[in-house]
Amino acid sequence: MTTAIAQPPAREELVPVAAPAAERKLPTKKELTADHPTWCPGCGDFSVLALYFKLIEKRRVLQEKVVSVSGIGCSSRFPYFVQAHGVHFIHGRALPFATGVSLTRPDLHVFVFSGDGDAFSIGGNHFTHTARKNVNLTLVVMDNEVYGLTKKQTSPTSPVGFKSKTDIWGAVDQPINPLKQAIAAGATFVARTTSTNPNHVLQMMEAAMDHEGFSFIECLSECVEFYPGAFDGANPRKGGAFNLVPAEHDVTDEVAAYRLAGEPFPGRFGIFYQVKRPTKNALEARINADYQAKTAGLESWQILARTFEKMK
């Protein structure tokens, strides 16, 4: 038995192959820069912004594929300074907005930039639930342990004894531990860095960007105006010690990560915890696909009629 071999179509029937699109020119730092940053001279946030630009350049990300979301606070002015998609949202609500962006546009790299007040005070509830849902985005909190934008009030991370306009006698409330809170809430990537070590900041941002799920980075960022010297203990140039997470630390061990996060200041720097768990994005996509399959081939009015029938 012989097998018939399909003949190629005649020349006039051949479908022309489109010429490959010209390779897109990737944005430079100059093209990524929008408004001139308006932080106080010496603020640690400048370092984070510069490294964000470097991250986009290094990872060859097109401008329309990255989005920066923030709430309210000094650090939350971030989107103004980046020439790409960005949203300066309301106080403490950056994460739920960013969740919507991440779920509807899974092709985008979603970054959220917050301060310790925005993320852990009014936004504390959203921090907890975004972590437990494992939404695929990166949250960078520039923690300066003070409310800087409103001129020196005690923040959720201010240490006991810190004197401010709201605690002129010295803070008496126990500060939160952002790393412990993130681990306990269910974040799948938890790390700490400091704006005074730019190489390390970039390493953490790259690792967070590569992680599939909720990535949290606490970045110590000194407020030179209202809390100067807060993080000198973590700055070798000022007599401090920059202690990395031990090389033998198992980042998948939640208990070990939690214990490590409890070390006294300045603590450790690096990745404390990283595990793989289904993301909110993947779970929602599966639910949507399953329900769409049940109505495959139906017109919109037929789906609506079916719904009404169920209500009778």
Phi and psi in degrees as GROMACS dihedral restraints (atoms count N, CA, C in turn):
[ dihedral_restraints ]
;  ai    aj    ak    al  type     phi  dphi    fc
    3     4     5     6     1  -103.4    20    10
    4     5     6     7     1   149.6    20    10
    6     7     8     9     1  -103.7    20    10
    7     8     9    10     1   127.0    20    10
    9    10    11    12     1   -70.7    20    10
   10    11    12    13     1   135.5    20    10
   12    13    14    15     1  -100.9    20    10
   13    14    15    16     1   124.4    20    10
   15    16    17    18     1   -63.1    20    10
   16    17    18    19     1   132.6    20    10
   18    19    20    21     1   -85.9    20    10
   19    20    21    22     1   145.4    20    10
   21    22    23    24     1   -68.3    20    10
   22    23    24    25     1   150.1    20    10
   24    25    26    27     1   -65.5    20    10
   25    26    27    28     1   157.7    20    10
   27    28    29    30     1   -61.2    20    10
   28    29    30    31     1   160.4    20    10
   30    31    32    33     1   -55.6    20    10
   31    32    33    34     1   -39.2    20    10
   33    34    35    36     1   -70.0    20    10
   34    35    36    37     1   -15.8    20    10
   36    37    38    39     1   -93.2    20    10
   37    38    39    40     1    -9.3    20    10
   39    40    41    42     1   -66.0    20    10
   40    41    42    43     1   135.3    20    10
   42    43    44    45     1   -84.0    20    10
   43    44    45    46     1   123.5    20    10
   45    46    47    48     1   -65.9    20    10
   46    47    48    49     1   138.3    20    10
   48    49    50    51     1   -88.7    20    10
   49    50    51    52     1   126.5    20    10
   51    52    53    54     1   -67.0    20    10
   52    53    54    55     1   141.5    20    10
   54    55    56    57     1   -66.0    20    10
   55    56    57    58     1   142.7    20    10
   57    58    59    60     1   -60.2    20    10
   58    59    60    61     1   138.2    20    10
   60    61    62    63     1   -64.8    20    10
   61    62    63    64     1   144.8    20    10
   63    64    65    66     1   -61.2    20    10
   64    65    66    67     1   139.9    20    10
   66    67    68    69     1   -63.0    20    10
   67    68    69    70     1   131.5    20    10
   69    70    71    72     1   -66.6    20    10
   70    71    72    73     1   139.5    20    10
   72    73    74    75     1   -78.2    20    10
   73    74    75    76     1   124.5    20    10
   75    76    77    78     1   -77.2    20    10
   76    77    78    79     1   146.1    20    10
   78    79    80    81     1   -69.8    20    10
   79    80    81    82     1   143.5    20    10
   81    82    83    84     1   -92.2    20    10
   82    83    84    85     1   170.6    20    10
   84    85    86    87     1   -59.1    20    10
   85    86    87    88     1   -38.8    20    10
   87    88    89    90     1   -62.1    20    10
   88    89    90    91     1   -39.2    20    10
   90    91    92    93     1   -76.2    20    10
   91    92    93    94     1   -23.2    20    10
   93    94    95    96     1   -81.7    20    10
   94    95    96    97     1   -17.5    20    10
   96    97    98    99     1   -84.0    20    10
   97    98    99   100     1   126.4    20    10
   99   100   101   102     1  -101.6    20    10
  100   101   102   103     1  -117.4    20    10
  102   103   104   105     1   -65.5    20    10
  103   104   105   106     1   153.8    20    10
  105   106   107   108     1   -69.8    20    10
  106   107   108   109     1   129.6    20    10
  108   109   110   111     1   -55.9    20    10
  109   110   111   112     1   138.8    20    10
  111   112   113   114     1  -111.8    20    10
  112   113   114   115     1    24.4    20    10
  114   115   116   117     1   -76.1    20    10
  115   116   117   118     1   163.5    20    10
  117   118   119   120     1   -65.4    20    10
  118   119   120   121     1   143.3    20    10
  120   121   122   123     1   -54.8    20    10
  121   122   123   124     1   129.2    20    10
  123   124   125   126     1    95.0    20    10
  124   125   126   127     1    -5.0    20    10
  126   127   128   129     1   -63.6    20    10
  127   128   129   130     1   139.6    20    10
  129   130   131   132     1   -66.4    20    10
  130   131   132   133     1   -18.0    20    10
  132   133   134   135     1   -65.6    20    10
  133   134   135   136     1   -26.6    20    10
  135   136   137   138     1   -57.9    20    10
  136   137   138   139     1   -40.7    20    10
  138   139   140   141     1   -62.9    20    10
  139   140   141   142     1   -44.4    20    10
  141   142   143   144     1   -64.2    20    10
  142   143   144   145     1   -41.9    20    10
  144   145   146   147     1   -62.1    20    10
  145   146   147   148     1   -46.4    20    10
  147   148   149   150     1   -60.6    20    10
  148   149   150   151     1   -37.8    20    10
  150   151   152   153     1   -76.9    20    10
  151   152   153   154     1   -25.4    20    10
  153   154   155   156     1   -66.0    20    10
  154   155   156   157     1   -43.7    20    10
  156   157   158   159     1   -59.7    20    10
  157   158   159   160     1   -44.8    20    10
  159   160   161   162     1   -64.0    20    10
  160   161   162   163     1   -37.3    20    10
  162   163   164   165     1   -61.3    20    10
  163   164   165   166     1   -47.3    20    10
  165   166   167   168     1   -62.6    20    10
  166   167   168   169     1   -41.7    20    10
  168   169   170   171     1   -66.1    20    10
  169   170   171   172     1   -48.3    20    10
  171   172   173   174     1   -63.7    20    10
  172   173   174   175     1   -39.8    20    10
  174   175   176   177     1   -88.4    20    10
  175   176   177   178     1     4.3    20    10
  177   178   179   180     1    55.5    20    10
  178   179   180   181     1    51.5    20    10
  180   181   182   183     1   -97.7    20    10
  181   182   183   184     1   129.3    20    10
  183   184   185   186     1   -72.5    20    10
  184   185   186   187     1   151.3    20    10
  186   187   188   189     1   -59.5    20    10
  187   188   189   190     1   -35.7    20    10
  189   190   191   192     1   -78.1    20    10
  190   191   192   193     1    -1.4    20    10
  192   193   194   195     1  -103.7    20    10
  193   194   195   196     1     7.0    20    10
  195   196   197   198     1  -129.3    20    10
  196   197   198   199     1   142.8    20    10
  198   199   200   201     1  -136.6    20    10
  199   200   201   202     1   134.9    20    10
  201   202   203   204     1  -112.5    20    10
  202   203   204   205     1   126.1    20    10
  204   205   206   207     1  -122.4    20    10
  205   206   207   208     1   142.6    20    10
  207   208   209   210     1  -146.4    20    10
  208   209   210   211     1   171.1    20    10
  210   211   212   213     1  -107.1    20    10
  211   212   213   214     1  -119.5    20    10
  213   214   215   216     1  -126.8    20    10
  214   215   216   217     1   141.7    20    10
  216   217   218   219     1   141.4    20    10
  217   218   219   220     1   174.1    20    10
  219   220   221   222     1   -56.4    20    10
  220   221   222   223     1   -52.6    20    10
  222   223   224   225     1   -66.1    20    10
  223   224   225   226     1   -24.4    20    10
  225   226   227   228     1   -75.9    20    10
  226   227   228   229     1    -0.2    20    10
  228   229   230   231     1   -77.7    20    10
  229   230   231   232     1    -2.0    20    10
  231   232   233   234     1   -43.9    20    10
  232   233   234   235     1   -53.3    20    10
  234   235   236   237     1   -58.7    20    10
  235   236   237   238     1   -25.4    20    10
  237   238   239   240     1   -62.0    20    10
  238   239   240   241     1   -27.0    20    10
  240   241   242   243     1   -97.7    20    10
  241   242   243   244     1     0.2    20    10
  243   244   245   246     1  -115.5    20    10
  244   245   246   247     1   123.2    20    10
  246   247   248   249     1   -84.1    20    10
  247   248   249   250     1    75.2    20    10
  249   250   251   252     1  -163.5    20    10
  250   251   252   253     1  -176.1    20    10
  252   253   254   255     1   -58.7    20    10
  253   254   255   256     1   135.5    20    10
  255   256   257   258     1  -163.1    20    10
  256   257   258   259     1   152.4    20    10
  258   259   260   261     1  -138.2    20    10
  259   260   261   262     1   124.0    20    10
  261   262   263   264     1   -97.5    20    10
  262   263   264   265     1    95.8    20    10
  264   265   266   267     1   -91.3    20    10
  265   266   267   268     1  -172.1    20    10
  267   268   269   270     1   -82.6    20    10
  268   269   270   271     1   166.8    20    10
  270   271   272   273     1   -57.8    20    10
  271   272   273   274     1   119.3    20    10
  273   274   275   276     1    80.1    20    10
  274   275   276   277     1    -2.5    20    10
  276   277   278   279     1  -108.5    20    10
  277   278   279   280     1    15.9    20    10
  279   280   281   282     1   -62.7    20    10
  280   281   282   283     1   -40.3    20    10
  282   283   284   285     1   -66.0    20    10
  283   284   285   286     1   -44.9    20    10
  285   286   287   288     1   -64.2    20    10
  286   287   288   289     1   -34.8    20    10
  288   289   290   291     1   -65.2    20    10
  289   290   291   292     1   -46.1    20    10
  291   292   293   294     1   -64.1    20    10
  292   293   294   295     1   -31.4    20    10
  294   295   296   297     1   -61.4    20    10
  295   296   297   298     1   -44.2    20    10
  297   298   299   300     1   -61.0    20    10
  298   299   300   301     1   -40.7    20    10
  300   301   302   303     1   -64.2    20    10
  301   302   303   304     1   -45.2    20    10
  303   304   305   306     1   -64.2    20    10
  304   305   306   307     1   -41.0    20    10
  306   307   308   309     1   -72.2    20    10
  307   308   309   310     1   -35.1    20    10
  309   310   311   312     1   -89.0    20    10
  310   311   312   313     1   -22.9    20    10
  312   313   314   315     1  -130.0    20    10
  313   314   315   316     1    72.8    20    10
  315   316   317   318     1   -65.0    20    10
  316   317   318   319     1    -9.8    20    10
  318   319   320   321     1   -81.7    20    10
  319   320   321   322     1    -8.3    20    10
  321   322   323   324     1   -95.8    20    10
  322   323   324   325     1   151.6    20    10
  324   325   326   327     1   -91.6    20    10
  325   326   327   328     1   112.1    20    10
  327   328   329   330     1  -101.4    20    10
  328   329   330   331     1   121.0    20    10
  330   331   332   333     1  -119.2    20    10
  331   332   333   334     1   134.5    20    10
  333   334   335   336     1  -115.6    20    10
  334   335   336   337     1   132.4    20    10
  336   337   338   339     1  -119.3    20    10
  337   338   339   340     1   124.1    20    10
  339   340   341   342     1  -138.1    20    10
  340   341   342   343     1   169.9    20    10
  342   343   344   345     1  -108.9    20    10
  343   344   345   346     1   177.0    20    10
  345   346   347   348     1   -66.8    20    10
  346   347   348   349     1   -30.5    20    10
  348   349   350   351     1   -74.2    20    10
  349   350   351   352     1   -47.9    20    10
  351   352   353   354     1   -61.6    20    10
  352   353   354   355     1   -41.3    20    10
  354   355   356   357     1   -84.8    20    10
  355   356   357   358     1   -37.0    20    10
  357   358   359   360     1  -109.1    20    10
  358   359   360   361     1   -13.2    20    10
  360   361   362   363     1   -98.8    20    10
  361   362   363   364     1   -91.2    20    10
  363   364   365   366     1   -66.1    20    10
  364   365   366   367     1   -25.8    20    10
  366   367   368   369     1   -98.9    20    10
  367   368   369   370     1     8.7    20    10
  369   370   371   372     1   -59.5    20    10
  370   371   372   373     1   -39.2    20    10
  372   373   374   375     1   -63.3    20    10
  373   374   375   376     1   -42.5    20    10
  375   376   377   378     1   -69.4    20    10
  376   377   378   379     1   -33.7    20    10
  378   379   380   381     1   -59.7    20    10
  379   380   381   382     1   -47.1    20    10
  381   382   383   384     1   -61.5    20    10
  382   383   384   385     1   -46.4    20    10
  384   385   386   387     1   -78.7    20    10
  385   386   387   388     1   -30.0    20    10
  387   388   389   390     1   -68.1    20    10
  388   389   390   391     1   -35.8    20    10
  390   391   392   393     1   -66.6    20    10
  391   392   393   394     1   -47.7    20    10
  393   394   395   396     1   -67.9    20    10
  394   395   396   397     1   -29.8    20    10
  396   397   398   399     1   -78.6    20    10
  397   398   399   400     1   -14.9    20    10
  399   400   401   402     1    57.7    20    10
  400   401   402   403     1    50.9    20    10
  402   403   404   405     1   -70.2    20    10
  403   404   405   406     1   139.9    20    10
  405   406   407   408     1   -79.2    20    10
  406   407   408   409     1    88.6    20    10
  408   409   410   411     1  -159.6    20    10
  409   410   411   412     1   170.1    20    10
  411   412   413   414     1  -117.5    20    10
  412   413   414   415     1   127.2    20    10
  414   415   416   417     1  -109.9    20    10
  415   416   417   418     1   120.8    20    10
  417   418   419   420     1  -110.7    20    10
  418   419   420   421     1   116.4    20    10
  420   421   422   423     1  -104.2    20    10
  421   422   423   424     1   115.7    20    10
  423   424   425   426     1   -86.5    20    10
  424   425   426   427     1    96.4    20    10
  426   427   428   429     1   -91.0    20    10
  427   428   429   430     1   114.5    20    10
  429   430   431   432     1  -114.7    20    10
  430   431   432   433     1     5.5    20    10
  432   433   434   435     1    61.1    20    10
  433   434   435   436     1    28.5    20    10
  435   436   437   438     1  -162.6    20    10
  436   437   438   439     1   152.4    20    10
  438   439   440   441     1   -81.1    20    10
  439   440   441   442     1   105.1    20    10
  441   442   443   444     1   -85.7    20    10
  442   443   444   445     1   -42.4    20    10
  444   445   446   447     1   -61.3    20    10
  445   446   447   448     1   -36.8    20    10
  447   448   449   450     1   -97.0    20    10
  448   449   450   451     1    15.0    20    10
  450   451   452   453     1    75.6    20    10
  451   452   453   454     1    60.1    20    10
  453   454   455   456     1    72.9    20    10
  454   455   456   457     1    71.4    20    10
  456   457   458   459     1  -118.0    20    10
  457   458   459   460     1   160.5    20    10
  459   460   461   462     1   -67.5    20    10
  460   461   462   463     1   133.8    20    10
  462   463   464   465     1  -107.4    20    10
  463   464   465   466     1   172.9    20    10
  465   466   467   468     1   -61.4    20    10
  466   467   468   469     1   -20.5    20    10
  468   469   470   471     1  -106.0    20    10
  469   470   471   472     1     2.3    20    10
  471   472   473   474     1   -61.6    20    10
  472   473   474   475     1   135.9    20    10
  474   475   476   477     1   -74.1    20    10
  475   476   477   478     1   158.0    20    10
  477   478   479   480     1   -58.5    20    10
  478   479   480   481     1   132.9    20    10
  480   481   482   483     1    98.3    20    10
  481   482   483   484     1   -11.1    20    10
  483   484   485   486     1   -67.0    20    10
  484   485   486   487     1   125.4    20    10
  486   487   488   489     1   -94.4    20    10
  487   488   489   490     1   125.4    20    10
  489   490   491   492     1  -141.6    20    10
  490   491   492   493     1  -176.3    20    10
  492   493   494   495     1   -68.1    20    10
  493   494   495   496     1   -24.9    20    10
  495   496   497   498     1   -95.5    20    10
  496   497   498   499     1   -15.6    20    10
  498   499   500   501     1  -136.8    20    10
  499   500   501   502     1    69.9    20    10
  501   502   503   504     1   -65.0    20    10
  502   503   504   505     1   -20.1    20    10
  504   505   506   507     1   -89.6    20    10
  505   506   507   508     1    -8.1    20    10
  507   508   509   510     1   107.3    20    10
  508   509   510   511     1   132.3    20    10
  510   511   512   513     1   -59.8    20    10
  511   512   513   514     1   137.5    20    10
  513   514   515   516     1  -113.5    20    10
  514   515   516   517     1   -11.1    20    10
  516   517   518   519     1   -82.9    20    10
  517   518   519   520     1   139.3    20    10
  519   520   521   522     1   -66.1    20    10
  520   521   522   523     1   126.4    20    10
  522   523   524   525     1   -72.7    20    10
  523   524   525   526     1   156.3    20    10
  525   526   527   528     1   -77.7    20    10
  526   527   528   529     1   160.0    20    10
  528   529   530   531     1  -110.0    20    10
  529   530   531   532     1   102.1    20    10
  531   532   533   534     1   -55.2    20    10
  532   533   534   535     1   -39.0    20    10
  534   535   536   537     1   -66.8    20    10
  535   536   537   538     1   -44.9    20    10
  537   538   539   540     1   -61.7    20    10
  538   539   540   541     1   -42.2    20    10
  540   541   542   543     1   -63.8    20    10
  541   542   543   544     1   -41.5    20    10
  543   544   545   546     1   -65.1    20    10
  544   545   546   547     1   -44.0    20    10
  546   547   548   549     1   -63.3    20    10
  547   548   549   550     1   -46.6    20    10
  549   550   551   552     1   -65.7    20    10
  550   551   552   553     1   -31.3    20    10
  552   553   554   555     1   -77.1    20    10
  553   554   555   556     1   -18.9    20    10
  555   556   557   558     1   112.7    20    10
  556   557   558   559     1    12.3    20    10
  558   559   560   561     1   -60.1    20    10
  559   560   561   562     1   143.2    20    10
  561   562   563   564     1  -100.6    20    10
  562   563   564   565     1    -2.6    20    10
  564   565   566   567     1  -145.6    20    10
  565   566   567   568     1   119.6    20    10
  567   568   569   570     1  -133.4    20    10
  568   569   570   571     1   124.1    20    10
  570   571   572   573     1  -144.7    20    10
  571   572   573   574     1   162.7    20    10
  573   574   575   576     1  -134.4    20    10
  574   575   576   577     1   142.2    20    10
  576   577   578   579     1  -146.3    20    10
  577   578   579   580     1  -175.1    20    10
  579   580   581   582     1  -143.5    20    10
  580   581   582   583     1   143.5    20    10
  582   583   584   585     1   -64.4    20    10
  583   584   585   586     1   -17.1    20    10
  585   586   587   588     1   -81.8    20    10
  586   587   588   589     1    -3.9    20    10
  588   589   590   591     1  -123.9    20    10
  589   590   591   592     1    79.6    20    10
  591   592   593   594     1   -57.5    20    10
  592   593   594   595     1   -38.5    20    10
  594   595   596   597     1   -61.0    20    10
  595   596   597   598     1   -39.4    20    10
  597   598   599   600     1   -71.0    20    10
  598   599   600   601     1   -38.2    20    10
  600   601   602   603     1   -58.2    20    10
  601   602   603   604     1   -46.2    20    10
  603   604   605   606     1   -63.8    20    10
  604   605   606   607     1   -40.8    20    10
  606   607   608   609     1   -59.8    20    10
  607   608   609   610     1   -44.0    20    10
  609   610   611   612     1   -67.5    20    10
  610   611   612   613     1   -39.0    20    10
  612   613   614   615     1   -67.6    20    10
  613   614   615   616     1   -37.2    20    10
  615   616   617   618     1   -66.1    20    10
  616   617   618   619     1   -44.9    20    10
  618   619   620   621     1   -62.8    20    10
  619   620   621   622     1   -40.3    20    10
  621   622   623   624     1   -66.3    20    10
  622   623   624   625     1   -39.9    20    10
  624   625   626   627     1   -64.3    20    10
  625   626   627   628     1   -35.5    20    10
  627   628   629   630     1   -78.1    20    10
  628   629   630   631     1   -18.2    20    10
  630   631   632   633     1   -77.5    20    10
  631   632   633   634     1   135.5    20    10
  633   634   635   636     1   -94.4    20    10
  634   635   636   637     1   106.0    20    10
  636   637   638   639     1   138.6    20    10
  637   638   639   640     1  -167.2    20    10
  639   640   641   642     1   -79.6    20    10
  640   641   642   643     1   115.6    20    10
  642   643   644   645     1  -109.1    20    10
  643   644   645   646     1   126.6    20    10
  645   646   647   648     1  -120.3    20    10
  646   647   648   649     1   128.2    20    10
  648   649   650   651     1  -124.0    20    10
  649   650   651   652     1   121.1    20    10
  651   652   653   654     1   -92.9    20    10
  652   653   654   655     1   120.0    20    10
  654   655   656   657     1  -115.2    20    10
  655   656   657   658     1   113.2    20    10
  657   658   659   660     1   -66.1    20    10
  658   659   660   661     1   121.6    20    10
  660   661   662   663     1  -135.5    20    10
  661   662   663   664     1   102.4    20    10
  663   664   665   666     1   -63.5    20    10
  664   665   666   667     1   134.9    20    10
  666   667   668   669     1   -93.4    20    10
  667   668   669   670     1   101.0    20    10
  669   670   671   672     1   -71.1    20    10
  670   671   672   673     1   -15.1    20    10
  672   673   674   675     1   -88.0    20    10
  673   674   675   676     1   -43.9    20    10
  675   676   677   678     1  -115.5    20    10
  676   677   678   679     1    -9.7    20    10
  678   679   680   681     1  -150.3    20    10
  679   680   681   682     1    59.6    20    10
  681   682   683   684     1   -66.2    20    10
  682   683   684   685     1   141.7    20    10
  684   685   686   687     1    80.6    20    10
  685   686   687   688     1     5.4    20    10
  687   688   689   690     1   -57.5    20    10
  688   689   690   691     1   -35.8    20    10
  690   691   692   693     1  -116.6    20    10
  691   692   693   694     1    24.7    20    10
  693   694   695   696     1   -59.1    20    10
  694   695   696   697     1   -30.7    20    10
  696   697   698   699     1   -64.8    20    10
  697   698   699   700     1   -15.7    20    10
  699   700   701   702     1  -107.9    20    10
  700   701   702   703     1     8.9    20    10
  702   703   704   705     1  -117.1    20    10
  703   704   705   706     1   105.9    20    10
  705   706   707   708     1   -56.8    20    10
  706   707   708   709     1   -29.9    20    10
  708   709   710   711     1   -69.5    20    10
  709   710   711   712     1   -14.3    20    10
  711   712   713   714     1  -116.5    20    10
  712   713   714   715     1    23.8    20    10
  714   715   716   717     1    88.5    20    10
  715   716   717   718     1     5.5    20    10
  717   718   719   720     1   -89.6    20    10
  718   719   720   721     1  -171.5    20    10
  720   721   722   723     1  -133.8    20    10
  721   722   723   724     1   123.4    20    10
  723   724   725   726     1   -96.2    20    10
  724   725   726   727     1    93.9    20    10
  726   727   728   729     1   -94.8    20    10
  727   728   729   730     1   119.9    20    10
  729   730   731   732     1   -78.3    20    10
  730   731   732   733     1   157.9    20    10
  732   733   734   735     1   -59.5    20    10
  733   734   735   736     1   131.6    20    10
  735   736   737   738     1   -53.2    20    10
  736   737   738   739     1   139.9    20    10
  738   739   740   741     1   -60.0    20    10
  739   740   741   742     1   -30.4    20    10
  741   742   743   744     1   -83.4    20    10
  742   743   744   745     1    -2.4    20    10
  744   745   746   747     1   -65.8    20    10
  745   746   747   748     1   130.5    20    10
  747   748   749   750     1   -87.4    20    10
  748   749   750   751     1   107.2    20    10
  750   751   752   753     1   -68.8    20    10
  751   752   753   754     1   -10.8    20    10
  753   754   755   756     1   -91.3    20    10
  754   755   756   757     1    -5.0    20    10
  756   757   758   759     1   -90.0    20    10
  757   758   759   760     1   103.7    20    10
  759   760   761   762     1   -63.4    20    10
  760   761   762   763     1   -43.0    20    10
  762   763   764   765     1   -64.1    20    10
  763   764   765   766     1   -43.0    20    10
  765   766   767   768     1   -64.5    20    10
  766   767   768   769     1   -39.3    20    10
  768   769   770   771     1   -65.2    20    10
  769   770   771   772     1   -41.6    20    10
  771   772   773   774     1   -64.7    20    10
  772   773   774   775     1   -41.6    20    10
  774   775   776   777     1   -65.8    20    10
  775   776   777   778     1   -41.8    20    10
  777   778   779   780     1   -64.6    20    10
  778   779   780   781     1   -35.8    20    10
  780   781   782   783     1   -69.0    20    10
  781   782   783   784     1   -15.4    20    10
  783   784   785   786     1   -91.3    20    10
  784   785   786   787     1     1.7    20    10
  786   787   788   789     1   -63.2    20    10
  787   788   789   790     1   144.8    20    10
  789   790   791   792     1   -63.7    20    10
  790   791   792   793     1   155.6    20    10
  792   793   794   795     1   -54.0    20    10
  793   794   795   796     1   138.9    20    10
  795   796   797   798     1   -86.7    20    10
  796   797   798   799     1     0.5    20    10
  798   799   800   801     1    67.2    20    10
  799   800   801   802     1  -152.7    20    10
  801   802   803   804     1  -115.0    20    10
  802   803   804   805     1   162.8    20    10
  804   805   806   807     1  -131.2    20    10
  805   806   807   808     1   135.9    20    10
  807   808   809   810     1   138.0    20    10
  808   809   810   811     1  -159.4    20    10
  810   811   812   813     1   -91.0    20    10
  811   812   813   814     1   118.9    20    10
  813   814   815   816     1   -88.5    20    10
  814   815   816   817     1   -39.1    20    10
  816   817   818   819     1  -148.5    20    10
  817   818   819   820     1   133.2    20    10
  819   820   821   822     1  -155.8    20    10
  820   821   822   823     1   119.6    20    10
  822   823   824   825     1  -138.7    20    10
  823   824   825   826     1   165.0    20    10
  825   826   827   828     1  -103.0    20    10
  826   827   828   829     1   131.0    20    10
  828   829   830   831     1  -150.3    20    10
  829   830   831   832     1   147.0    20    10
  831   832   833   834     1   -53.3    20    10
  832   833   834   835     1   134.9    20    10
  834   835   836   837     1   -83.1    20    10
  835   836   837   838     1   159.2    20    10
  837   838   839   840     1   -58.6    20    10
  838   839   840   841     1   -37.2    20    10
  840   841   842   843     1   -59.7    20    10
  841   842   843   844     1   -47.9    20    10
  843   844   845   846     1   -67.4    20    10
  844   845   846   847     1   -41.2    20    10
  846   847   848   849     1   -65.4    20    10
  847   848   849   850     1   -43.2    20    10
  849   850   851   852     1   -65.7    20    10
  850   851   852   853     1   -40.0    20    10
  852   853   854   855     1   -62.6    20    10
  853   854   855   856     1   -38.0    20    10
  855   856   857   858     1   -67.1    20    10
  856   857   858   859     1   -42.1    20    10
  858   859   860   861     1   -61.9    20    10
  859   860   861   862     1   -45.9    20    10
  861   862   863   864     1   -61.5    20    10
  862   863   864   865     1   -43.1    20    10
  864   865   866   867     1   -63.8    20    10
  865   866   867   868     1   -41.1    20    10
  867   868   869   870     1   -62.8    20    10
  868   869   870   871     1   -43.6    20    10
  870   871   872   873     1   -73.9    20    10
  871   872   873   874     1   -32.0    20    10
  873   874   875   876     1   -68.6    20    10
  874   875   876   877     1   -32.5    20    10
  876   877   878   879     1   -64.9    20    10
  877   878   879   880     1   -31.6    20    10
  879   880   881   882     1   -69.6    20    10
  880   881   882   883     1   -20.2    20    10
  882   883   884   885     1  -117.8    20    10
  883   884   885   886     1    19.9    20    10
  885   886   887   888     1   -58.9    20    10
  886   887   888   889     1   133.8    20    10
  888   889   890   891     1    87.0    20    10
  889   890   891   892     1    -8.7    20    10
  891   892   893   894     1   -89.6    20    10
  892   893   894   895     1   146.1    20    10
  894   895   896   897     1   -77.6    20    10
  895   896   897   898     1   163.4    20    10
  897   898   899   900     1   -58.5    20    10
  898   899   900   901     1   -41.5    20    10
  900   901   902   903     1   -67.7    20    10
  901   902   903   904     1   -29.7    20    10
  903   904   905   906     1   -70.7    20    10
  904   905   906   907     1   -39.0    20    10
  906   907   908   909     1   -63.9    20    10
  907   908   909   910     1   -42.1    20    10
  909   910   911   912     1   -64.7    20    10
  910   911   912   913     1   -41.1    20    10
  912   913   914   915     1   -63.7    20    10
  913   914   915   916     1   -41.0    20    10
  915   916   917   918     1   -61.6    20    10
  916   917   918   919     1   -40.6    20    10
  918   919   920   921     1   -63.0    20    10
  919   920   921   922     1   -42.8    20    10
  921   922   923   924     1   -64.0    20    10
  922   923   924   925     1   -35.6    20    10
  924   925   926   927     1   -62.4    20    10
  925   926   927   928     1   -36.9    20    10
  927   928   929   930     1   -68.2    20    10
  928   929   930   931     1   -22.8    20    10
  930   931   932   933     1   -85.6    20    10
  931   932   933   934     1    -9.0    20    10
